[in-house]
Amino acid sequence: MSSTLLLETKSAKDAASSFQIADRAGHNFVHMRQWEGFEKSLANPWTPETPDGLVNLGVAENTLMHQEVVEFMAKNTVVNPISHLSYGSGPKGSPRLRRALASFINSGFQAREPVRAEDIIVLSGVTSVVDNLAWAILNEGEGIIIPQPFYSGFAVDIPTRAHGVIVPLEFQKLKEYSGFDDVFDPAMNVKALEAALEGAKEKGIKVRAVLVTNPHNPLGRCYPVETLLEIASFCGRHGLHLISDEIYAKSVFSNPRARSSAPFASILSIDLTDRIDSQLVHVLYGASKDFCANGLRLGILHTRNQGLQAAIASTSMLAWPPYLIQEVWAGMLEDEAFTSNFLETNQKRLAEQYAFTTRRLDEYGIPHYDNTNAGMFIWIDLRRYLTGKAEVAPGELSLHRLTAEEKEKYLQRESELGRRLFKNGVNIALGTWFATEELGWFRLGYTVPREALETGLERIRKTLKDVVASGWA
């Protein structure tokens, strides 16, 4: 049987039998091949020299400070055979980097209790950290509650190896729901959390943790302290782990258009006394976003849970980043003047690029969620291009309201819109990849070079104009 036919039949058993691989490998062959499409999008990137290339606005990759990273690496990278070409001190992370991270987090995240180097494990990216956490916390079939919409990678990180289950934290089912601001509201989170836990029990899923991304991806907004306290209290009441993914912690910027966005507050900075056992609180961070270096593949876990530390240390060899790469980040963090200037400059450039992008979106008549102050993406509203109507009522394309037939129709239109954009040389991320509760929303990354951004936005405008002209008939 051909691989194409196997994918069409979606039979993991057939795949395992045909290729003589394990059942779990057959399952991943059929259901977990997300990177194949992504690899195609990276194959021919747009540059001024390759104007027919693809403008990729579908990833959270900040290129605005790439030159500064390149210059730092060129100036400060020296290969030491003993330190960099040997096993060093093992796979949990270089002592130098862990010390530098502890100092950086204590000051930059305003930790209430001192963060110790020995409570930090360094792995090959935050993806590896989430994968290892899921493996260590969950038994097969157990769940982690994650607020919707959520980062698309979690749908890979949690089920692929640990066979964990994502329990979506749904807001639009609540009768009080009025918009995306409710995702950050403390009272709405309490109601949604209790409903999610009860719904999981009814399905026979044991929930073991709650995972929040703060600042939020894809909504680009920080959680208020009051909301984080309520989430921590919920976890404490039910004996759940609280995982705080803070990878965008320093990618926070000024947005005069934001109505009520809170500043970033790390879970480490909040007094959680009598709310949750500190052994159940874990923080994720990495070099990819704030330090504009997705390719360094460095992610960290901070936890005071010694059992969890030992469990992840036992598998850390499977996600062991090179010592030479770890030394690059350590050097940045130790150079406090460089780091301070780097992060401040990045925040200014993010604000400028965000302002430019939203002005252009406004010119093109593309609505977007604007109560945002963090990250490197914008949640844009293309619902009317699915319906063909000039105005779309709030919640009209909510998956909780649509019939099965309507869901299928609008899902097809969303996918087709993504294909049309891709064909016209621009890639943005479909909202369904982020488990959106309402179809027609897309995530647009804006931290590519300005000329590429202008080209990509113009290609979006042209594609949408063509959709209006041709319709969906």
Secondary structure by P-SEA (a helix, b strand, c coil): ccaaaaaaaccaaaaaaaacccaaaaaaacccccaaaaaaaacbbbccccccccccccccccccaaaaaaaaaaacccccccccccccccccccaaaaaaaaaaaacccccccccccccccccccaaaaaaaaaaacccccbbbbbcccccccccccccccccccccccccccccccccccccccaaaaaaaaaaaaaaaaaacccccccccccccccccccccaaaaaaaaaaaaaabbbbbbbccccccbbbbcccccccccccccccccccccccccbbbbccccccccccccbbbbbbbccaaaaaaaaaacccccccaaaaaaaaaaaaaaaaaaaaaaaaaaaaaaaaaaaaaaaaaacccccccccccccccccccccccccccccccccccccccaaaaaaaaaaaaaaaaaaaaacbbbbbccccccccccbbbbbccccaaaaaaaaaaaaaaaaaaaacccc
